[in-house]
Amino acid sequence: MKYINTNTILIFLILIIILLQNTNEKSVSKKSIVQKIPLFNYNTQRVEPFTRMGVLYKNDSNVILPLYGRRTHARSNTWNYYTITNDESKIKIELKIKDRACLRKTGCKELYNGDNVHIPEYNGVFTINMYL
């Protein structure tokens, strides 16, 4: 190694510069890929708004209450349910099915046409009539 040609030094420097540029481009592309990955999957974690799903009626009286519900999250088989009183104050009443509060995060099983629900605020059992 007594003597090093200037051309070999230039070629060596050019190779180093090219390698550094390639590593910078790769790191930029990795960052752009990481930035495009969503943190949450909104298709499965989205919660839809409550909709009017049917009515609750009591056979021995003229009390008819609206039934509101939504899925706890997309593609779930558990639901959040509540009803509203008929008077002017429109108080929200949470449904409880088999001692499970239906407005909680876990929700309740899906209700079907003809199912019975006990509402303690009205001291009675109500039958469900679901809309299509």
PLY file of the C-alpha trace (Angstrom):
ply
format ascii 1.0
element vertex 132
property float x
property float y
property float z
element edge 131
property int vertex1
property int vertex2
end_header
0.00 0.00 0.00
2.71 2.35 -0.82
0.75 4.28 -3.27
-2.96 4.70 -3.99
-4.18 5.86 -7.31
-6.46 8.93 -7.26
-8.89 7.18 -9.60
-9.41 4.36 -7.11
-10.10 6.91 -4.38
-12.69 8.66 -6.57
-14.38 5.38 -7.45
-14.42 4.41 -3.79
-16.01 7.74 -2.80
-18.63 7.47 -5.56
-19.57 3.99 -4.36
-19.94 5.25 -0.78
-22.17 8.12 -1.93
-24.36 5.76 -3.97
-24.71 3.37 -1.03
-25.65 6.21 1.32
-28.30 7.49 -1.11
-29.82 4.00 -1.44
-30.04 3.58 2.33
-31.69 7.02 2.68
-34.25 6.16 -0.02
-35.05 2.86 1.69
-35.59 4.53 5.07
-37.88 7.12 3.50
-39.94 4.41 1.83
-40.18 2.51 5.12
-41.45 5.65 6.85
-44.04 6.26 4.16
-45.23 2.66 4.43
-45.52 2.91 8.21
-47.46 6.18 7.93
-50.02 4.60 5.58
-50.93 1.77 7.98
-54.05 2.83 9.93
-53.91 2.57 13.69
-57.50 1.37 13.94
-59.60 -0.70 11.63
-62.63 1.56 11.36
-64.70 -1.12 9.61
-64.75 -3.27 12.73
-64.48 -0.60 15.40
-67.06 1.83 14.11
-70.21 2.16 16.23
-73.35 3.01 14.31
-75.96 5.42 15.68
-79.09 4.19 17.42
-82.07 3.56 15.15
-85.70 2.84 15.91
-85.99 -0.92 15.55
-89.53 -1.64 16.72
-92.00 -1.20 19.54
-92.57 -2.70 22.97
-96.20 -3.32 23.90
-97.95 -4.61 26.96
-100.86 -6.98 26.33
-102.96 -5.97 29.35
-102.68 -2.18 28.84
-102.39 0.41 26.09
-98.71 1.19 26.80
-96.60 1.16 23.63
-92.94 2.18 23.82
-90.42 2.66 20.99
-87.42 0.33 20.88
-84.05 1.79 19.86
-80.96 -0.29 19.17
-77.57 -0.59 17.52
-74.80 -3.18 17.27
-72.03 -2.84 19.84
-69.58 -2.75 16.90
-69.62 -3.72 13.25
-70.20 -7.43 12.51
-71.19 -8.11 16.13
-74.06 -10.24 17.34
-74.48 -8.24 20.57
-76.65 -5.13 20.70
-77.29 -2.01 22.77
-81.01 -1.42 23.44
-83.09 1.22 25.19
-86.60 2.64 25.15
-88.08 6.08 25.84
-91.04 6.93 28.05
-94.25 8.19 26.44
-94.64 11.32 28.57
-93.34 14.79 27.73
-89.99 14.37 29.50
-88.85 11.49 27.21
-86.68 9.64 29.71
-84.32 6.99 28.33
-84.84 3.58 29.96
-82.10 0.99 29.58
-83.26 -2.55 28.85
-81.89 -5.41 30.95
-81.96 -8.91 29.55
-81.02 -11.78 31.88
-79.45 -9.29 34.33
-77.24 -7.77 31.60
-77.44 -4.03 31.10
-77.88 -3.48 27.37
-76.28 -0.03 27.15
-72.95 -1.27 28.48
-69.96 -1.94 26.25
-70.65 -5.69 26.05
-74.33 -5.26 25.17
-77.02 -7.95 25.13
-78.06 -10.76 22.84
-80.04 -9.84 19.74
-83.78 -9.47 20.26
-86.34 -10.97 17.89
-90.00 -10.47 17.10
-92.12 -11.89 19.92
-89.41 -11.87 22.63
-90.44 -10.69 26.10
-88.58 -8.04 28.11
-89.25 -7.03 31.71
-89.16 -3.26 32.33
-89.16 -2.54 36.10
-90.07 1.15 35.62
-93.44 0.04 34.21
-93.81 -3.07 36.43
-94.51 -5.41 33.60
-93.41 -7.67 30.82
-93.41 -6.18 27.32
-93.53 -8.05 24.03
-91.30 -6.93 21.18
-92.63 -6.19 17.70
-89.63 -5.60 15.42
-89.74 -3.66 12.17
-88.34 -5.29 9.06
0 1
1 2
2 3
3 4
4 5
5 6
6 7
7 8
8 9
9 10
10 11
11 12
12 13
13 14
14 15
15 16
16 17
17 18
18 19
19 20
20 21
21 22
22 23
23 24
24 25
25 26
26 27
27 28
28 29
29 30
30 31
31 32
32 33
33 34
34 35
35 36
36 37
37 38
38 39
39 40
40 41
41 42
42 43
43 44
44 45
45 46
46 47
47 48
48 49
49 50
50 51
51 52
52 53
53 54
54 55
55 56
56 57
57 58
58 59
59 60
60 61
61 62
62 63
63 64
64 65
65 66
66 67
67 68
68 69
69 70
70 71
71 72
72 73
73 74
74 75
75 76
76 77
77 78
78 79
79 80
80 81
81 82
82 83
83 84
84 85
85 86
86 87
87 88
88 89
89 90
90 91
91 92
92 93
93 94
94 95
95 96
96 97
97 98
98 99
99 100
100 101
101 102
102 103
103 104
104 105
105 106
106 107
107 108
108 109
109 110
110 111
111 112
112 113
113 114
114 115
115 116
116 117
117 118
118 119
119 120
120 121
121 122
122 123
123 124
124 125
125 126
126 127
127 128
128 129
129 130
130 131
